[in-house]
Amino acid sequence: MSRKIWLDGKIVDEAEAKISVFDHGLLYGDGIFEGIRFYEGRVFRLPGHIERLYQSARVLLLKMPWTPEEICQATLETIRANGLRDGYIRLVVTRGVGDLGLNPYLCPTPSMFIIASGISLYPEELYEKGLEVVTCSTRRPTPASLSPQVKSLNYLNNVMAKIEALKAGAKEGLMLNEQGYVAECTGDNVFIVKKGEVLTPPVSDGSLDGITRQVIFELCAELGTTIREASLTRYDLYTADESFLTGTAAETIPMVKLDNREIGDGIPGPVSLRLIEAFQKLVRSEGTEVGVS
């Protein structure tokens, strides 16, 4: 069955969902996106995702012709049109069509499309036995040049790091910042557990303040687990008792090896597993109802 795509106010068949070759999102990566999950007919943290989308737009001086409420409704409409109860949303806003040249003011009208589909970032068995990760030579850009909080369409930095990881035989790559501190993985936030305490890099070290990352802070508070931000090096990961990664697409997944070195006992640890279980319960108990067509 052909997927249905929301494109600039209309639900169209996948084959009809097209943008111009003069769209600056395609030509220059000038645009923004959000990845959003939905579970059992509920969209997880939809208002938070749309709020972050608008924050990215504001930084790029990308004027949004839709209200947050309209985008929320368009997202739900797309899910209903595809008859899905579980899956992943990719919501993209481009600068729109304009003449050649970087000038964004050549593009009078932004374009938006919404895709609802399934996604499997990692094989299912890795969620049980844990992920092996390698450190990439590709560094995260300094926040002084481009804030990691802006989810822009220019993802080449992450793509190059992902290529490195895949060529090294790993499913994911760890990215450091210019100073050699841990920033994040190519698509996930990084956490470690040391003596029962959960640590994660501060956003100032080049990590995205991810929605799932925020949820981990909430769950730690509920479970009585200490959590804090701290600048981390590879030494800290090599000597950690446990580690796990988080992201909207990845959800929560244990990391058991870095650079062919076992982390802890080389198996998912108890704190990680407790947080993963709590996360899975949460995402299936809250969210914005998709409703029926």
N, C-alpha and C positions, 0 to 999 in steps of 0.2 A: 504494500500500500504506500502510495506517495505521501511523504510528509507534507504538512501544511505549515507555511511560514507566514508570520505577521510581517508585512512590509509596508511601511509608510501609511498605516491606517487600514490596510486590507489584508485579509487572509487569502493567500494564493498557494497554488501547488508548488512544490519544490522546484519543478522545471521552469516555472514562471518567475521565480524569485531571483531577479537580476538587478545589478547596479551598474552604473555607467563606468566606462574606462576612464572618465575624467573626474571620478569621485576622488577627493583628496584623501579619503581613508585608504584607498587602494594605492594611489600615487605616492603618498608621503607618510602613511601610517598615522594620519591626523584624525584621531577619533578615540573613542573610549568603549569599554565593555564591562559587563558583569557576568560572572558565572553563578548560577543559582540552582539549588537542589529542591526537589519536591518528593515527598514520601507519603504514600497511602492517601493521596488526594489532598495533601496540605503542602504549601510552599513554605520552606523554612527561612525565617528571618527576611521575608520579602521587603518590608519597609526599610530595614537596615541596608539591604543591597541597593535599593533605589536611592536612598539618602547618599550612599557612597558614590553612586553614579553621578548624582548632581554635584557632589564635591569635586569629582574629577573634571566634570564639565566646567565648573567655575574656574578651576586653575587654568584650563586651556582656553578660557574666554569663549567657550562653545555655548551659544545661546540655545536653550532647549525650548522648542515650541509646544511641548507637551507638559502637562502638570504631572507631579508624582503619582497622583491618583489615576490619571489616564494611563500611565505606563504600567502601574500595578494591574489595572483591568485588562490591558492588552496582553500582559504576561499570562494572566489566568485564561483569557480567551484563546491564546495559542495552545495552552495545555489541553483545554477542552476540545479544540478542533482536531487534535491528534489522538484523542481518546486515551490519554495516558494517566496513570495514577502514581507512577514512580519514574523519576528521570532527572534530567539536567536541562537547564535553560541557558542558552547563550544569547545575551541581549547586547546588541552592538549599535552604537550611534556613531555615524561618520560625519565629517565636516560637510559633506555634500558635494555636489557637482560644481566645478569651476574651471577656469582656464588653467593652462600650465603655469607653474610658478608657485612658490611657497605661500604667497599672500593668502591668509585664510579669509580675508574680506572679499575675495573673488567668489566665494561660495555663499550665496544668499540663504540657502535652505538646507539644514542638516537632514540626514536620512537615518532611519532606524529600522532594524529588522530583528526579529526574535525567533529563535530556533528552539523547539522542544524535542528532545531526543533522549536516547539512553547514552550512558558513558561508562567506560570501564578503564580507569586510568592505569590500574595495575591488575595483574592476574589475581583471581580470588584467593588462591592458595597463599599468596604473600601476606594477606591480611591475618592469616593464622600463624605462619612461621616467621614472618618478618622480612623486611626489605634490606637488600645490600646496596650500599651507596658508595660512590667514589667522589673525591674532591676534584673540581674542575679548575683548569687554569684561567678560564674566562671569569673575570671579576665583575661584581655588581657595580653599576655606575654610582658615583658618589651622589648622595642626596642633594649636594650643592648644585649638581648639573640637571638632575631630573629626580623629583621626589618619587620614592617607591610607592607612595600612597596613591599615585595617579595610575589607574589601570588603563594605560593607553594601548592602541593597536600596534604600536611599535614594540614588538616582543622579540626582536632579533637577538638581544643579549641572552635571553633565556633559551632561545632556540639553539644558539651556538653552544651553550653549556649542555643542553640536552643531547646534542650530537656527540659531544665529548663523552658523556656518560654512556650512551648507547654503544659507541665504538669501543669503550673499555669493558663492555659486557655487563653493565649495570643498568637498572631500570630508572635510576634517579641520580642526579648530581648535586653535590654540595657546592654552594657558591660563597666565596669570601669577598669582603670589601677591600678597598685599596690598602688598608692598614693590616690586612691579614686576619681580621676578626670574622667570625661566622655571620653571614647575612641571612640567607635562606637557601632552600633548594630551588630547582628550576621552576617548580610550581607549588611548593609547599613551605609552610613555616616549620621550624626545627625546635624541638624541645628535648631536654635531657633530664634525667632524674639522678640526683646525687644525695645519698644518705637520707632518702625519703623526701627531699625537696625538689620541686620542679623548677627548672630554669629555662629561659628562652631569651634570644637576643632582643635588645631594645630596637624599636623602629629606627632610631637614629643610626644604627649600624647597617641599615640598608634593607630591612625586611618590611614587607607589607603588613599592616595591622589588619590581618585577615579576620573575616567574620568567624570562622571556626576557631581561630586563635583566641578571639574574645570569649567564645563559648568555653574554652578550656579554663580560662581564668574564673569564669562563673562556676564551673563544675568543681574546680579545686576548692573554692570557697564553701560550696555545699558539702563536699566530702571531708572538709577539715584538713586538706592537704596544702602545705605551704607552697606558694608559687611567687616567683619574682623575675624581673628582667635583669639580665647580666650580660656584659660583653663576654663572648665565648671564643676560644681558639679551638683548633683541632685537638690539642692536648686535652681540653675539657671533654670533648666528645669521646676520644680514645679511652679516657679513664672514667667515663660515666658508668653508673650502675645499669641504666636503661636509657633508651631514646625512642622518640616517636615523632612522626610528621603529621601535619594537619593541613587541610585545604578543602575548599568546597567540592572540587572534583575528587580529590583523594580521600576525603572524609578524615578518618584517623587511622594511621597504620604504623605498626612498630618498625623501628630501624634497628637491625641486629648486627650489622657490619658496616664499617667505614674504612675504605682503602684496604680491604681484605683483613682488617683487624676486627676481632669480635668485640662488641660492646657488651660489657657485663659478662653474662654467661652465654651470650650468643643466641639467646631465645627471648621472646617477648617477656618483659618483666611485670611484676604484680601491680605496680602503680599505673603503668601504661595500660594494662588490661582492664583495670578498674575504671579508668577514665574513658577508655574506648567503649566499654559496656554502658557507662552512664551517658555518653554521647549518643549511642544508638537508641537508647530509651527516649532521650530528649527529643531527637528529631522526629520520632514517630508519635509524639504526644503533643506537639505544639506546631503552630503554623497557620497560614492564611488558607482557608478552605477554597479549593478550586471550584467546587460547585458543579452543576450539570449544564449541558448545552440547552 
